[in-house]
Amino acid sequence: MSNIELVERMGLNSVKYEKVDPRMSGDILRMSVAEMDYQVCPQVRDALIKRIETGFLGYGRPYPSLYQVIADWYNTHYQMTLNPNHFITTPSVNVAVALSILATTKPKDKIILHTPVYMPLAKAITENDREWVKSPLKLVDTHYEVDFELLGEQMKDASAILLCSPHNPTGMVFSKEDLVKIVEMSRANHVQIISDEIHADWTYCPFTSVQTLDENAIVILSASKTFNLQSFQTSFTHIEQMDIRQKFQKILDGFQYKALNSLAYLAIETAYIHGDEWLKKHKGYTFNNMLLIKNQLQKSNVKVIENDSLFMMWLDFSNIYTDVAQLEEALIEVNLAVNTSTMFAESRPMIRINVATDTQTVMEAVRRISHMPKVMYEVD
Ligand SMILES: Cc1ncc(COP(=O)(O)O)c(C=O)c1O
């Protein structure tokens, strides 16, 4: 599996490589931001090169065939029934989440969102003058579960629930049974479901989209994580209900957003048409990196959280450090750049480590973790 090609990101103005904790210096291992070190799918690269060679970098538009291609991908892979006419092209997923909130709720309304959390989702709530109702996922031994008793209470006076499905940072995939319960509760309480499904294609078990259970759920889809195309900052929001779709569109019109990114549309369409093999290959490679971490850290006092999705892992250091400050000090000592739990509104000392890189780097990460103060690691 060594025919995985990486991109040397240093010097390319990459956030992942060039924005690290200023307390670190020297030989830093960079395993933070949610993008892969892998080279993009060759067909995407070739299509972009060919386009750039024409010299045409003018305005483009999302042609109808693109919506059909996206609908086909999700309908085929996850049995969703997406209507190509019901997509709205949106800027990044984070913006699409904020727009969905604006289109379906009022100022001061309560919106449920699980913790730990990918913070921009929470900010899309609070910075739009809505109330974030925190719904902590339950950590049971080494996996997370939805706290349905709490959720039942919270649903009673909420206007919306924002799902991060699959869940970042825990890697939890909502089971079909979980989603059925969430849909029943939200119907009973007239709560709108908004689902950020950006990580759907990085699942290692059957994935159910909430859209298959509730066609009125707003789903936000993106090729960005699937194919490592983060810089295009383009997503597709599927809204079945006409009144909400019109309201959403009106808000976008207010910003005069015209979705004219021709390179994004070319890359995204090419990726959905030709990228399946690339995705399978890179998921397989990443999965092996995850197994390596699991096997190695089993020999230590670091707890590996079971994950069924993402190209990142969520590791628990609460047996070792009392707080995140201590954990951060330890990471600085070994020059390991990862995301710590404070970034995810979690007070337990934990890290999210990105393993979408070569296996050598993952081995080096294990070595560095084993050298963190107070980490106990038994070498075979
Ligand atoms: C759950 C989730 N939603 C949204 C995003 C950001 O997507 P975009 O760059 O399209 O805003 C990320 C990026 O890590 C993410 O993990």
The ligand as a Gaussian input file, in Angstrom:
#p B3LYP/6-31G(d) Opt

LIG

0 1
 C      -18.010000      18.738000      10.810000
 C      -17.394000      19.783000       9.948000
 N      -18.181000      20.690000       9.343000
 C      -17.657000      21.648000       8.568000
 C      -16.294000      21.729000       8.367000
 C      -15.743000      22.838000       7.536000
 O      -16.141000      22.714000       6.235000
 P      -15.943000      23.950000       5.260000
 O      -14.474000      24.124000       5.111000
 O      -16.631000      23.570000       4.011000
 O      -16.594000      25.091000       5.985000
 C      -15.438000      20.817000       8.970000
 C      -13.987000      20.910000       8.778000
 O      -13.198000      20.315000       9.470000
 C      -16.012000      19.810000       9.778000
 O      -15.245000      18.899000      10.384000

